[in-house]
Amino acid sequence: MNDGVRARGRAIVAGAGIVGLSTALSLRRAGFEVAVRERAPQVRQTGAGLGIWQHTITELERLGLGPRLSEIKAELSFDRFRDPSGAVLDVGDMPPGRVVHRRRLGALLVSAVGEENIRTGREVVDYTEDEAGIVVHYAGGDQERADLLVGADGLNSRVRRRLIPGSESHYDEEGHHVWRAVLPFDGDLGDGYPTIGHHRTRGTVMRLADGSCFWVLAQFGVTGEFAGSPKQEAVARVENLHDGPARCVLREVVLATPEDSVLDNQVAVVPEIPRWKSNRVVLAGDAAHAMSPHIGSGASLGIEDAYVLGDRLGRTDIASALDSYQTDRMARYRQVRRHAKAMATAPTPASYVELFSRYLNWLNNTAA
Ligand SMILES: Cc1cc2nc3c(=O)[nH]c(=O)nc-3n(C[C@H](O)[C@H](O)[C@H](O)COP(=O)(O)OP(=O)(O)OC[C@H]3O[C@@H](n4cnc5c(N)ncnc54)[C@H](O)[C@@H]3O)c2cc1C
């Protein structure tokens, strides 16, 4: 993956998630020969819709996705929310978001990186680092040499746990649980305003660019075992979103969802860690900072990581670039984490929305 130009070095990216693939594109732009190594037997993004921000779209465009991206993104408006009484919470000046289908974004990224540059069934289990570079060790005993290893291997990153022993992921302190699905649904989706309901529940439904429908329901403070199926638990949460007997689009859509299409997750996060790099190894995306999705920013921050890492590597030597990347990205992550914590503990729907507005404006105004 070097476009025929003499490479500045060879990089191995562990993980072909959205961030690993974005990083591969970004490092290629910086002049590196890049090899992506994925543990799974196939590259496939699981999940439903993914909310990303306008500046993230710009970064993906700069990485080379360009016009093809416009075919898979739909507008996501956060100007108005509802509380459970149905009252509109108008927060005024909110930068718009975009929503993409994860699988379609993943497929675009794979095609931009080139399948010939990705090897599946390659699980990174260890690495050794010396003055001259890095040796990556795979399950089964194979090894591969490179100048740089990027750990984009997600929540339970082996690369992170090797770099920072004891940095295991754990369930989010706020007991956050999320249910969601994508389905064909032709019915009217109403005004699409997200609702901030009772018992720390939130929900929204929206149309994706391909005409399918994406819904998500989430609740903080969820404890104990579930009695029902994921769909039954989701239907039960819809009741927290409205007080009266009025038509509830979200309930209709959840009820129309096939049982086995409902995804549910107890949210897990990566603890704040003291560093994201050594001389030849660097973390990006969830491997560095998996966070609760209520702030809608895990993938966006990861794509920013990818963009900034390539930008720094394109300007200077590996050691200086990793220093600069770490300083920049850790500071930004800490800010996002602070906003996320404030939102998770917001006492009322109005304060939740107000904090979200503050966050999105900050994010938008400080993007790379
Ligand atoms: C319910 C939910 C909703 C979310 N909604 C949003 C949202 O709306 N907006 C947003 O920005 N973010 C959202 N997020 C967060 C977002 O999904 C993640 O931040 C993002 O997908 C992380 O991408 P990644 O590439 O870093 O990690 P992953 O997608 O986890 O990719 C890691 C890859 O590495 C591979 N791998 C793992 N270990 C190894 C190994 N040892 N060797 C080689 N390969 C390995 C894995 O198989 C995988 O392919 C949400 C998260 C959840 C749980």
The ligand as an SDF file (V2000), in Angstrom:
LIG
                    3D

 53 58  0  0  0  0  0  0  0  0999 V2000
  -24.0220    0.8900   21.3510 C   0  0  0  0  0  0  0  0  0  0  0  0
  -22.9610    1.7730   20.8170 C   0  0  0  0  0  0  0  0  0  0  0  0
  -23.3080    2.8750   20.0440 C   0  0  0  0  0  0  0  0  0  0  0  0
  -22.3260    3.7280   19.5550 C   0  0  0  0  0  0  0  0  0  0  0  0
  -22.6930    4.8160   18.8270 N   0  0  0  0  0  0  0  0  0  0  0  0
  -21.7500    5.6780   18.4010 C   0  0  0  0  0  0  0  0  0  0  0  0
  -22.1030    6.8290   17.6390 C   0  0  0  0  0  0  0  0  0  0  0  0
  -23.2700    7.0750   17.3270 O   0  0  0  0  0  0  0  0  0  0  0  0
  -21.1110    7.6700   17.2580 N   0  0  0  0  0  0  0  0  0  0  0  0
  -19.7910    7.4350   17.5560 C   0  0  0  0  0  0  0  0  0  0  0  0
  -18.9260    8.2350   17.1830 O   0  0  0  0  0  0  0  0  0  0  0  0
  -19.4280    6.3410   18.2460 N   0  0  0  0  0  0  0  0  0  0  0  0
  -20.3630    5.4600   18.6720 C   0  0  0  0  0  0  0  0  0  0  0  0
  -19.9980    4.3610   19.3680 N   0  0  0  0  0  0  0  0  0  0  0  0
  -18.5610    4.0970   19.5670 C   0  0  0  0  0  0  0  0  0  0  0  0
  -17.9800    3.4890   18.3040 C   0  0  0  0  0  0  0  0  0  0  0  0
  -18.7170    2.3470   17.9270 O   0  0  0  0  0  0  0  0  0  0  0  0
  -16.5270    3.0970   18.5260 C   0  0  0  0  0  0  0  0  0  0  0  0
  -15.8450    4.1750   19.1340 O   0  0  0  0  0  0  0  0  0  0  0  0
  -15.8390    2.7510   17.2140 C   0  0  0  0  0  0  0  0  0  0  0  0
  -16.5460    1.7800   16.4920 O   0  0  0  0  0  0  0  0  0  0  0  0
  -14.4380    2.2540   17.5320 C   0  0  0  0  0  0  0  0  0  0  0  0
  -13.8070    1.8260   16.3440 O   0  0  0  0  0  0  0  0  0  0  0  0
  -12.3920    1.1210   16.4330 P   0  0  0  0  0  0  0  0  0  0  0  0
  -11.9990    0.8620   15.0290 O   0  0  0  0  0  0  0  0  0  0  0  0
  -11.4820    1.8920   17.3290 O   0  0  0  0  0  0  0  0  0  0  0  0
  -12.6620   -0.2450   17.2220 O   0  0  0  0  0  0  0  0  0  0  0  0
  -13.5060   -1.5980   16.7360 P   0  0  0  0  0  0  0  0  0  0  0  0
  -14.6140   -1.1800   15.8930 O   0  0  0  0  0  0  0  0  0  0  0  0
  -13.7160   -2.3330   17.9700 O   0  0  0  0  0  0  0  0  0  0  0  0
  -12.4240   -2.3220   15.8190 O   0  0  0  0  0  0  0  0  0  0  0  0
  -11.3350   -3.0200   16.3680 C   0  0  0  0  0  0  0  0  0  0  0  0
  -10.9240   -4.1110   15.3630 C   0  0  0  0  0  0  0  0  0  0  0  0
   -9.7420   -4.7460   15.8560 O   0  0  0  0  0  0  0  0  0  0  0  0
   -9.8820   -6.1480   15.7100 C   0  0  0  0  0  0  0  0  0  0  0  0
   -9.0100   -6.7650   16.7340 N   0  0  0  0  0  0  0  0  0  0  0  0
   -9.2490   -6.8920   18.0520 C   0  0  0  0  0  0  0  0  0  0  0  0
   -8.2010   -7.4480   18.6650 N   0  0  0  0  0  0  0  0  0  0  0  0
   -7.2740   -7.6940   17.6990 C   0  0  0  0  0  0  0  0  0  0  0  0
   -5.9620   -8.2630   17.7220 C   0  0  0  0  0  0  0  0  0  0  0  0
   -5.4150   -8.6880   18.8620 N   0  0  0  0  0  0  0  0  0  0  0  0
   -5.2940   -8.3560   16.5570 N   0  0  0  0  0  0  0  0  0  0  0  0
   -5.8390   -7.9120   15.3840 C   0  0  0  0  0  0  0  0  0  0  0  0
   -7.0810   -7.3880   15.3090 N   0  0  0  0  0  0  0  0  0  0  0  0
   -7.7800   -7.2560   16.4610 C   0  0  0  0  0  0  0  0  0  0  0  0
  -11.3650   -6.4010   15.9330 C   0  0  0  0  0  0  0  0  0  0  0  0
  -11.7740   -7.6440   15.4030 O   0  0  0  0  0  0  0  0  0  0  0  0
  -11.9760   -5.2030   15.2130 C   0  0  0  0  0  0  0  0  0  0  0  0
  -12.1750   -5.4620   13.8420 O   0  0  0  0  0  0  0  0  0  0  0  0
  -20.9630    3.4790   19.8510 C   0  0  0  0  0  0  0  0  0  0  0  0
  -20.5930    2.3770   20.6150 C   0  0  0  0  0  0  0  0  0  0  0  0
  -21.5880    1.5130   21.0890 C   0  0  0  0  0  0  0  0  0  0  0  0
  -21.1660    0.3260   21.9350 C   0  0  0  0  0  0  0  0  0  0  0  0
  1  2  1  0
  2  3  1  0
  2 52  2  0
  3  4  2  0
  4  5  1  0
  4 50  1  0
  5  6  2  0
  6  7  1  0
  6 13  1  0
  7  8  2  0
  7  9  1  0
  9 10  1  0
 10 11  2  0
 10 12  1  0
 12 13  2  0
 13 14  1  0
 14 15  1  0
 14 50  1  0
 15 16  1  0
 16 17  1  0
 16 18  1  0
 18 19  1  0
 18 20  1  0
 20 21  1  0
 20 22  1  0
 22 23  1  0
 23 24  1  0
 24 25  2  0
 24 26  1  0
 24 27  1  0
 27 28  1  0
 28 29  2  0
 28 30  1  0
 28 31  1  0
 31 32  1  0
 32 33  1  0
 33 34  1  0
 33 48  1  0
 34 35  1  0
 35 36  1  0
 35 46  1  0
 36 37  1  0
 36 45  1  0
 37 38  2  0
 38 39  1  0
 39 40  1  0
 39 45  2  0
 40 41  1  0
 40 42  2  0
 42 43  1  0
 43 44  2  0
 44 45  1  0
 46 47  1  0
 46 48  1  0
 48 49  1  0
 50 51  2  0
 51 52  1  0
 52 53  1  0
M  END
$$$$
